[in-house]
């Protein structure tokens, strides 16, 4: 999973965040986006926000157990994002 995360991060760095879309990243809600990671160990997600145009802040990384991203994970990421604004 780490190797896949690094690969997507390098892709974002190489081509720019606005150029990277599904299946690598997906918008969830408000300022929260997810980096989508698939591997032998399962499915993981890294929830992030953008700070300025060229900065990505990862708020939460977790392994998915269900088909949809749990609302509790999104809520936690939103709380952490609000903490960064202050």
C-alpha positions in Angstrom: 0.0 0.0 0.0 2.8 2.4 0.8 4.4 1.8 -2.6 1.1 2.6 -4.3 0.6 5.7 -2.2 4.1 6.9 -3.1 3.4 6.1 -6.8 0.2 8.3 -6.8 2.0 11.0 -4.8 4.8 11.0 -7.5 2.1 11.2 -10.2 0.6 14.2 -8.5 4.0 15.8 -8.3 4.8 15.1 -11.9 1.6 16.2 -13.7 0.0 18.4 -11.1 -3.0 17.8 -8.8 -5.6 19.1 -11.3 -4.5 16.6 -13.9 -4.9 13.5 -11.7 -8.4 12.1 -11.6 -10.2 8.7 -11.2 -9.1 6.0 -10.7 -6.3 7.6 -8.6 -8.2 10.4 -6.8 -11.9 11.2 -6.2 -13.8 14.1 -4.6 -15.8 13.1 -1.6 -17.4 16.1 0.1 -16.5 19.7 0.7 -12.8 20.1 0.7 -12.1 16.4 1.2 -10.7 14.2 -1.6 -9.4 10.7 -1.4 -6.4 8.9 -2.9 -7.6 5.4 -3.9 -5.2 2.6 -3.2 -5.7 -1.1 -4.2 -3.3 -3.9 -3.4 -3.0 -7.5 -2.3 -3.7 -6.5 1.3 -7.1 -5.0 0.3 -8.4 -1.5 -0.4 -7.1 1.6 1.4 -7.9 5.3 1.2 -6.0 8.4 2.1 -8.2 11.4 2.7 -6.7 14.8 2.0 -7.3 18.5 1.4 -5.4 20.9 -0.7 -3.7 23.9 0.9 -2.8 26.5 -1.7 -2.4 25.3 -5.2 0.6 23.0 -4.9 0.2 21.5 -1.4 -1.6 18.3 -0.3 -2.3 17.6 3.4 -3.2 14.0 4.1 -5.6 13.9 7.0 -6.4 10.2 7.4 -5.3 6.9 5.9 -7.3 3.7 6.5 -8.1 0.3 5.1 -11.6 -0.1 3.8 -13.8 -2.9 5.0 -17.0 -1.9 3.1 -17.8 -0.8 -0.4 -18.4 2.8 0.5 -16.1 5.2 2.4 -17.4 5.3 6.0 -19.1 8.5 7.0 -17.1 8.5 10.3 -13.8 8.6 8.4 -15.1 11.6 6.3 -16.3 13.4 9.5 -12.9 12.8 11.2 -11.1 14.2 8.1 -13.5 17.3 8.1 -12.7 17.9 11.8 -9.0 17.7 11.2 -9.3 20.1 8.2 -11.1 22.6 10.4 -8.3 22.3 12.9 -5.8 23.3 10.2 -7.8 26.5 9.3 -7.2 28.0 12.8 
